[in-house]
Structures are given as C-alpha cells and as structure tokens.
Amino acid sequence: MIKSVWQCPHCSRSFSRVGQIHSCERVPIEHHFQSSLPHVRKLFKNLVTQIERFGPVTVSSAKNSINLQRRSQFCSIYARKRHLLVELVGDRNLTDPVILKVTQPSSDRFIYTFHIAKAEDLNQKILAWLKRAYQLAA
C-alpha cells in the first residue's frame, strides 16, 4: 500500500489530503469494461503495466472511473466502447493535437484529457506525460 495522509473510515480508500471529497461506492474494475470492445481492456492492462515500470501504483475502481494513485491520484481512466478516455495531471499547459481538453484546477496543475484507442497511441510522448504525472504524485 502506498503511504497516504488520510484513509476514509467508511470505504478505506487512501488520500493525500485529510477529508478528501470522494464517493465511497466501489465497483469491480470489470464493470467499467462491460460495454467496451475486448481490445479496450487490453489497452488498459498495457497502460497499467507501463505505469508500474515507474514504481508502485495503486489502482482503484470507483463508480465512474478507474483511478491511479501514488501518494496522490495522478490519472483517471474511463473505459468507452472503442477507447480509453484518460485524464492526467501535469504541471504545465501542454498544447498537442492528441489532447482534447486542458483544465487548470490550480495555478501549478493542469489536467490533460486524451484518448487511447490503439496500442500505438501509448507512445513515448504519452509515456513521458504519464511518468511526469507519476512523479508529481509523490
């Protein structure tokens, strides 16, 4: 288990901030892939395998997403029929054709939203973004 600051007394999920707002409802990971084509589950497994090369990661399934956490959450994954929708934390405003949307929840954090639809989409550029998000979650 990855060290955290606070553990919810109701669902036992770990967070980096005391009293973190969240849903205590948990669902099996497979629930997210019920409407997905088989290759989407394989994309997810490959994505997690690549991230685990950076170090320990906790994978948790919530009501609407699958979340990846080091000390804090750094990635949310939404299984769609033909692709994964990925939301990833960063520390600068990236502009890239792959990125569908960028939001800025704080002065030094950005959330990048993009799709992974085929194995080739998980390229060196995306892996570098994932690695940076993982580092920021320390």
N, C-alpha and C positions, 0 to 999 in steps of 0.2 A: 504494500500500500504506500502511496506517495504521501509524504508529510503534508499536513494541512493545518490551518489555524482553527477551523471550526467544523464540527460534524453535526448535521441535523439530528436532533433527538428522535424525530419521527421516522425518517427514511434512511438514516445512517450515511447519506452522501456527504462527502468531504468538500470543503470550500476554503478559499484563501481569505475570505472576509467573514467575520462573525455576523450571523443573521442574514446571510445572503438570500435574497428572494429567489425562490425556485418552486417547481412543482414536485411534490413528494411522490407523485404517481410514477411508477416504473413499469416498463413493458419489456418483454423479451426482444432482443435485437432482431430476431427473425420477423417479428411483427412489422418492422419497417420495410421489409422486402416482399411483403405479400402481393403487392401489385406491380412489382418490378420484374423485368425480364431477367433470366438467370445470370447474364453477364454483369449485371449491376452489383449483385452480391460478390462476385469475383473481384470487381473493381474495388469494392470496399475492403475486402480481405487484403488485397495488394497495397492499398493506401495505408492501412494499419501496419502491415509488415514493414513498409518503407519508413514509417514514423518510428517504429520500435527500434530501428537502427540508430536513432539519435539518443536513445536511453529509455528509461522506464516511462510508461504511459498508462493511464487508467482510461478504459473505455466504458462508458456508462450509457445505458439506454433510458431515455426519458420519454414522455408521452409523444412528443412531436419530433424529436431529433436524437441522434447518437452523438454524444459529446466526448471529446478527447481532452484529457487533463494531465498536466504535470503537477505543479503546485497549484496553478490556477487553470481554468479552462482556456484552451487556445484554438479550438476548432469545433465547429458543429457541422454535422453531416445529415442531409435529408435525402433519403432514397426516393427517387422518382421512377417512373416506368422505364425510361431508357437511359438514365444517367444519375449521377450523384450531384446534388447541389451542395456546395461546400462554402462555409463561412469561416474565414481565417483571420486571426488577429495579426496586425502588423504595427510598425512604429513609424511609417512614413506613408505619404499619399502616393500610391503607385498608379501609373497610367499604363495600361496594357490592353490590347484588344481582347484578351481572354477574360478580363474582369468585367462582369456585368454591372456591378454596383460597388461603390465605396461609400461607407458611412464613417463618421468620426464621432465616437461616443465620448472622447475626452481629448484634451489638447495634444496628447502624445500617443494616442491609439487610434487605429483605423481598422475597419472590418472590410475585408475583400470578399466579394461573392462571385463565384465562378462555377462552371460545370466540369465534371469529369465524365465523359461519355464513352471513352475507349481507352485501352491500356496506354496508347501513345500520348494521351493527354497528361499522364503523370510523368512529365519530362523533367529535365534538370532545372528549368526555371521554376516550375511548381514545387519541386522538391526543395529548392533553396528558400522559397516562401514558407514552406512547411517547417523547415529547420529553424528559420528565424522566429516563427511563431512559437515553436517549442522552446527556444532559448528565452524568449520574453516571458514565458510562463514559469520561469524558475523561482 
